[in-house]
C-alpha cells in the first residue's frame, strides 16, 4: 500500500509542469516592466482581456514567442488577484523582478505552475 501511495505521489509530482521561465536578467527586467503595467491596469479596473491585448501590443517587438506570451498571461492573471491589487504597481513589479532575478528566471513562487 505504501508503494502504491508513493508511486501515486511521484506521478502527481511529475504531472505538474513548472511555468515557463525567463531566459536571463534582461527578460526578468522585461517581465518586471510587464508586471508594473498589468498591476496598474488592474488597479484601474481595466478588463483583464483588454489588459492582455494591450500588453501584447506594447511588448510585440521581439517578445512574441509562445513562452513569453504564456509568462505574460501568468503575470496578468497574478496582477488581477485580490492580494496583488492591494499592492502598489511598483511593489508588485519589484516582487516579480526580485523573484525572477533571485531564482534564475523561475517565477513559480508568484506565478504558480502550469498544470
HUHU-V403408 format. One record per backbone hydrogen bond with DSSP energy under -0.5 kcal/mol. CO is the residue of the C=O (numbers start at 1). NH is the residue of the N-H. If there is no record, write none. Layout:
# HUHU-V403408
co->{CO/CO}
nh->{NH/NH}
This chain:
# HUHU-V403408
co->{1/2/3/4/5/6/7/8/9/10/11/12/15/17/24/25/26/27/28/29/30/31/32/33/34/35/36/37/38/39/40/41/42/47/48/49/50/51/52/53/54/55/57/60/65/66/67/68/69/70/71/72/73/74/75/76/78/81/82/83/84/88/88/89/90/91/92/93/94/95/96/97/98/99/100/101/103/105/105/107/107/108/112/113/114}
nh->{5/6/7/8/9/10/11/12/13/14/15/16/17/114/28/29/30/31/32/33/34/35/36/37/38/39/40/41/42/43/44/46/45/51/52/53/54/55/56/57/58/59/60/62/69/70/71/72/73/74/75/76/77/78/79/80/81/85/86/86/87/91/92/93/94/95/96/97/98/99/100/101/102/103/105/104/106/22/107/110/111/112/19/115/17}
